[in-house]
Amino acid sequence: MTLFLLPEASLAINIHVICAIPALLLGPIALFRKRRDRLHKTVGYVWITAMVGLSVSGLFIESFMSFLGFFGPIHLLSIVTLAGLAAAIWQIRTGDVAGHRRRMCEVWFGAMGLAGTFTLVPGRIMSTRLLGEDNPLGWALIAAALLGLAYLAHYAIPTAPRRA
């Protein structure tokens, strides 16, 4: 048995996939549990670690829409995700619980929801693995996922309080 989930892929892609699985699964537990207890904090630490691994490994994956060497638009999401995680940690450390919650929801929906959805673009490794070679069903799944994400984000991400 091999450690790599995708033996044909690079080390960066395999690390990315290995980090994506707990990031995808643990995010909702940390974000949407009603109680903010020890489990929330423990799951949150593991989730942040997975998100950092996901973002950093993503910087070493060649973009399918490169514009500066192998750097492309998806790499900006890695940088925005790292900045969002840093801001969320700063917010909780300074007592801004509402800001922390909002920022973490934005990071999860943006990084896992939006970027994760685009792994289904026909021809990409995960799309090929899940749907077969160049299956146009990927585009339909992307459209459905984006609509679902928009709906969930509208109801799940807390809104900022309005200032007078």
Order of alpha helices (4+ residues) and beta strands (2+ residues): alpha-alpha-alpha-alpha-alpha-alpha
